[in-house]
Amino acid sequence: KMCLWTAEALGIEQNLVLPSSTGVIGQRLPMEKIREGCNLISQELGSSQAYIKKFAHAIMTTDSYPKWTSCSLGNATILGIAKGSGMIEPNMATMLSYFVTDAKLSSEELKSILDRVVNKSFNRISIDSDTSTSDTVIILANGLAGRVDTDKFENCLTKSAISLAKEVVRDGEGATKLIEIKVTGADSQQIALKVAKSIINSPLVKTAIHGADPNWGRFVMAVGKVFEYPFNLENLSINFKHCGQVVTVNAKKLESKKVDLDSISKMLQNNEVFIEVVIGSGNYSETVWGCDLSNGYIEENAFYTT
């Protein structure tokens, strides 16, 4: 599901078709039109932002706006373009993302970097907890700008990928809010990610945030249903954050301290929601991104093919 093509590979495979597909599952693609387009595309290529926007528009389905980003390091540039707004769940989904760069790196270097970058970005997002039969992340490098520092390149690519990944969930079908969930205090990376996914994929959490309902019990539920990693409720804290303000729900102190539900509700009304869930005193953490679940999602998907 992650693809890597270098300029040499593209030169050898003159008739190469990149394995990217989106739309209704089961419908065959109009291959004659696609082949004709591939033969004519060289006449339409360009380097201005207008051409970038055309490409970003061309791969949209239910997206409401095109998505692209760029990053420079030295003489080299990385350009990233993506689409996706539904059937999105961590471990990728019905999402297409393309990166091109003029930096010179070997196939082995790019493959290793891309693996790590995707795991920090596109594998950490969720819209509706559904994955698709097709998803793609591709990077192409022509090497014209010469060698670059691999660490700086990876940092640049990571920032670009996270930016695009967040735009995907921000533009989720029917979405009105971008949600960032950070799980801390875990005993392992695996536990932190498992709990973070449980929270960001929960329809009850998503709908509560959509309605700005300060029902923090939804988060307790989402943590608790990760049965293979039992935790002590007294170690659980939920921090709702906005512009430096923090409202904490601490299970251990609930009997003696009233939760400021009004402040939590106001925070949840923002179009960006930041929540930290502390599950213990461990050294591991994970961050995932998602969106709320609204009536708009139902309206868009209930009649998708009709």
C-alpha positions as CSV (number, residue, x, y, z in Angstrom):
1,K,0.0,0.0,0.0
2,M,3.0,2.3,0.0
3,C,4.7,2.6,-3.4
4,L,8.1,3.9,-4.3
5,W,9.2,4.8,-7.8
6,T,12.5,6.3,-8.8
7,A,13.2,8.1,-12.1
8,E,15.3,5.1,-13.2
9,A,12.3,2.8,-12.6
10,L,10.0,5.1,-14.5
11,G,12.4,5.2,-17.4
12,I,12.6,1.5,-17.6
13,E,8.9,0.9,-17.3
14,Q,7.7,3.2,-20.1
15,N,4.1,1.9,-19.9
16,L,3.9,2.0,-16.1
17,V,0.5,2.8,-14.6
18,L,0.6,3.9,-10.9
19,P,-1.7,1.7,-8.8
20,S,-4.1,4.4,-7.7
21,S,-7.9,4.0,-7.7
22,T,-10.8,5.6,-5.9
23,G,-14.6,5.8,-6.3
24,V,-17.3,3.2,-6.0
25,I,-16.0,-0.3,-5.3
26,G,-16.6,-2.8,-8.0
27,Q,-17.0,-0.4,-10.9
28,R,-14.4,-0.9,-13.6
29,L,-12.3,2.0,-14.7
30,P,-12.6,3.4,-18.2
31,M,-9.2,2.2,-19.3
32,E,-9.4,3.4,-22.9
33,K,-10.0,7.0,-21.7
34,I,-7.2,6.6,-19.2
35,R,-4.7,5.3,-21.8
36,E,-5.7,8.1,-24.2
37,G,-5.1,10.6,-21.4
38,C,-1.7,9.1,-20.5
39,N,-0.6,9.5,-24.1
40,L,-1.7,13.1,-24.3
41,I,-0.7,14.3,-20.8
42,S,2.9,15.3,-21.8
43,Q,1.3,18.1,-23.8
44,E,-0.4,19.5,-20.7
45,L,2.5,19.3,-18.2
46,G,3.9,22.4,-16.5
47,S,5.6,23.6,-13.4
48,S,3.4,26.5,-12.2
49,Q,1.0,26.4,-9.3
50,A,-1.9,26.3,-11.7
51,Y,-0.8,22.8,-12.9
52,I,-0.4,21.6,-9.3
53,K,-3.9,22.8,-8.5
54,K,-5.3,21.1,-11.7
55,F,-3.7,17.8,-10.6
56,A,-5.0,18.2,-7.0
57,H,-8.5,18.9,-8.4
58,A,-8.3,15.9,-10.8
59,I,-8.0,13.3,-8.0
60,M,-10.8,14.7,-5.9
61,T,-14.0,12.6,-5.3
62,T,-16.1,13.8,-2.3
63,D,-13.3,16.2,-1.2
64,S,-14.5,19.7,-0.8
65,Y,-11.2,21.3,-1.7
66,P,-7.8,20.3,-3.2
67,K,-4.9,19.6,-0.9
68,W,-1.2,20.1,-1.5
69,T,1.9,21.3,0.4
70,S,5.5,21.9,-0.3
71,C,8.8,22.0,1.7
72,S,12.3,23.1,0.7
73,L,15.7,22.1,2.0
74,G,18.7,23.6,0.3
75,N,18.3,23.5,-3.5
76,A,15.8,20.7,-3.2
77,T,12.0,20.8,-2.9
78,I,9.3,18.3,-1.8
79,L,5.8,18.7,-3.2
80,G,2.9,16.7,-1.7
81,I,-0.6,16.3,-3.1
82,A,-3.4,14.2,-1.5
83,K,-7.1,13.4,-1.6
84,G,-9.4,11.7,0.8
85,S,-12.5,12.5,2.9
86,G,-14.2,9.2,3.6
87,M,-13.4,5.6,4.4
88,I,-10.4,6.8,6.3
89,E,-9.0,4.9,9.3
90,P,-5.5,4.6,10.7
91,N,-3.4,2.2,8.6
92,M,-4.4,4.2,5.6
93,A,-7.7,4.1,3.7
94,T,-9.4,5.3,0.5
95,M,-6.7,8.0,0.2
96,L,-4.3,8.9,-2.5
97,S,-1.1,10.9,-1.8
98,Y,1.8,11.7,-4.1
99,F,5.1,13.2,-3.3
100,V,7.7,14.4,-5.8
101,T,11.1,15.7,-5.2
102,D,14.2,16.7,-7.0
103,A,16.4,15.6,-4.2
104,K,18.9,12.8,-4.9
105,L,18.4,9.7,-2.7
106,S,18.7,6.0,-3.4
107,S,15.6,3.8,-3.6
108,E,16.7,2.1,-0.4
109,E,16.9,5.4,1.5
110,L,13.6,6.7,0.2
111,K,11.8,3.4,1.0
112,S,13.1,3.4,4.6
113,I,12.2,7.1,5.0
114,L,8.7,6.7,3.5
115,D,7.9,3.8,5.8
116,R,8.6,5.9,8.9
117,V,6.9,9.0,7.6
118,V,3.7,7.2,6.6
119,N,3.5,5.6,10.1
120,K,3.7,9.0,11.7
121,S,1.1,10.7,9.5
122,F,-1.3,8.9,7.2
123,N,-1.4,5.8,9.6
124,R,-2.5,8.1,12.4
125,I,-5.7,9.5,11.0
126,S,-9.4,8.5,11.1
127,I,-12.7,9.8,9.7
128,D,-15.1,7.0,10.0
129,S,-13.1,3.9,11.1
130,D,-13.6,2.3,7.6
131,T,-10.7,1.3,5.4
132,S,-10.9,0.8,1.7
133,T,-9.9,-1.7,-1.0
134,S,-7.4,0.9,-2.3
135,D,-5.0,3.4,-0.9
136,T,-1.7,4.8,-2.1
137,V,1.3,6.8,-1.0
138,I,3.9,7.3,-3.6
139,I,7.2,9.2,-3.7
140,L,9.1,10.0,-6.9
141,A,12.6,11.4,-7.0
142,N,14.5,12.6,-10.1
143,G,17.7,13.6,-8.3
144,L,18.2,16.8,-10.3
145,A,18.9,19.0,-7.2
146,G,21.7,16.6,-6.0
147,R,22.3,14.9,-2.6
148,V,20.6,16.2,0.5
149,D,21.0,15.5,4.2
150,T,18.7,12.4,4.8
151,D,17.7,13.5,8.3
152,K,16.7,16.9,7.1
153,F,14.9,15.4,4.2
154,E,12.9,13.0,6.4
155,N,12.0,15.9,8.8
156,C,10.8,17.9,5.8
157,L,8.8,15.0,4.3
158,T,7.3,14.2,7.8
159,K,6.0,17.8,8.2
160,S,4.5,17.7,4.7
161,A,2.9,14.3,5.3
162,I,1.4,15.3,8.7
163,S,0.1,18.5,7.2
164,L,-1.7,16.7,4.3
165,A,-3.0,14.0,6.7
166,K,-4.6,16.6,8.9
167,E,-6.1,18.3,5.9
168,V,-7.7,14.9,4.9
169,V,-9.5,14.6,8.2
170,R,-10.3,18.3,8.4
171,D,-12.1,17.8,5.1
172,G,-13.8,14.6,6.2
173,E,-17.3,13.9,4.8
174,G,-19.7,16.1,6.9
175,A,-16.8,17.1,9.3
176,T,-17.0,20.4,11.1
177,K,-14.1,19.9,13.5
178,L,-10.5,18.6,13.5
179,I,-9.8,16.5,16.6
180,E,-6.3,15.8,18.0
181,I,-6.1,13.0,20.6
182,K,-2.8,12.5,22.5
183,V,-2.6,9.4,24.7
184,T,0.3,9.6,27.3
185,G,1.5,7.6,30.3
186,A,1.4,4.3,28.5
187,D,3.7,1.4,29.3
188,S,4.4,0.8,25.6
189,Q,3.9,2.4,22.2
190,Q,1.5,-0.4,21.2
191,I,-0.7,0.3,24.2
192,A,-0.7,4.1,23.5
193,L,-1.7,3.6,19.9
194,K,-4.3,1.0,20.7
195,V,-6.0,3.4,23.1
196,A,-5.7,6.4,20.9
197,K,-7.3,4.5,18.0
198,S,-10.1,3.3,20.3
199,I,-10.9,6.9,21.2
200,I,-10.6,8.5,17.8
201,N,-12.7,5.7,16.1
202,S,-15.5,5.8,18.7
203,P,-18.8,7.1,17.1
204,L,-19.9,8.1,20.6
205,V,-16.8,10.3,21.1
206,K,-17.1,11.8,17.6
207,T,-20.8,12.6,18.0
208,A,-20.3,14.1,21.5
209,I,-17.6,16.4,20.2
210,H,-19.8,17.4,17.3
211,G,-22.5,18.5,19.7
212,A,-20.0,20.0,22.1
213,D,-21.4,17.6,24.8
214,P,-19.0,17.5,27.7
215,N,-19.7,13.9,28.3
216,W,-16.2,12.8,29.4
217,G,-17.6,9.3,30.2
218,R,-17.4,8.6,26.5
219,F,-13.6,8.8,26.8
220,V,-13.6,6.5,29.8
221,M,-15.6,4.0,27.8
222,A,-13.3,4.2,24.8
223,V,-10.2,3.6,27.0
224,G,-11.9,0.8,28.9
225,K,-13.0,-1.2,25.9
226,V,-9.3,-1.9,25.1
227,F,-9.7,-5.1,27.2
228,E,-6.3,-6.5,26.5
229,Y,-4.7,-3.6,28.3
230,P,-6.5,-3.3,31.7
231,F,-5.8,0.0,33.5
232,N,-6.5,1.5,36.9
233,L,-9.3,4.1,36.7
234,E,-7.6,6.1,39.4
235,N,-4.7,6.7,37.0
236,L,-6.9,8.2,34.3
237,S,-7.0,11.9,33.5
238,I,-8.6,13.7,30.6
239,N,-7.2,17.1,29.7
240,F,-9.3,19.3,27.4
241,K,-7.1,22.1,26.0
242,H,-7.6,25.3,24.0
243,C,-5.4,28.4,23.7
244,G,-3.4,27.6,26.8
245,Q,-6.5,26.8,28.9
246,V,-6.8,23.3,30.3
247,V,-9.7,21.6,32.0
248,T,-8.8,18.3,33.6
249,V,-11.1,15.4,34.5
250,N,-9.3,13.3,37.0
251,A,-11.1,10.1,38.0
252,K,-9.4,10.0,41.4
253,K,-10.6,13.4,42.4
254,L,-14.2,13.3,41.0
255,E,-15.8,12.8,44.4
256,S,-14.2,15.9,45.9
257,K,-14.0,18.2,42.9
258,K,-16.7,19.2,40.5
259,V,-15.9,19.1,36.8
260,D,-16.2,22.4,34.9
261,L,-18.6,21.0,32.2
262,D,-19.4,24.5,30.9
263,S,-15.8,25.2,30.0
264,I,-15.3,21.8,28.4
265,S,-18.4,22.4,26.3
266,K,-17.1,25.8,25.1
267,M,-13.8,24.2,24.2
268,L,-15.6,21.5,22.2
269,Q,-17.4,24.2,20.2
270,N,-14.1,25.2,18.4
271,N,-13.3,23.9,15.0
272,E,-10.1,22.4,16.4
273,V,-10.3,20.2,19.5
274,F,-7.2,19.1,21.4
275,I,-7.5,16.4,24.1
276,E,-4.9,14.6,26.1
277,V,-5.8,11.3,27.8
278,V,-3.4,10.2,30.5
279,I,-3.7,6.5,31.2
280,G,-0.9,5.9,33.7
281,S,2.7,6.9,34.5
282,G,4.5,5.1,31.6
283,N,6.9,6.8,29.2
284,Y,5.1,6.2,25.9
285,S,2.7,8.4,24.0
286,E,0.9,8.5,20.6
287,T,-1.0,11.2,18.8
288,V,-3.8,10.6,16.3
289,W,-6.1,13.0,14.3
290,G,-9.7,12.6,13.4
291,C,-12.9,14.5,12.9
292,D,-16.4,14.7,14.3
293,L,-19.4,12.7,13.1
294,S,-22.3,14.8,11.9
295,N,-25.6,14.5,10.0
296,G,-23.7,15.6,7.0
297,Y,-21.7,12.3,6.9
298,I,-25.0,10.3,6.9
299,E,-26.5,12.5,4.2
300,E,-23.5,12.1,2.0
301,N,-23.1,8.3,2.4
302,A,-26.7,7.1,2.7
303,F,-27.2,7.9,-1.0
304,Y,-23.6,7.6,-2.3
305,T,-24.5,5.6,-5.5
306,T,-28.1,6.8,-6.0
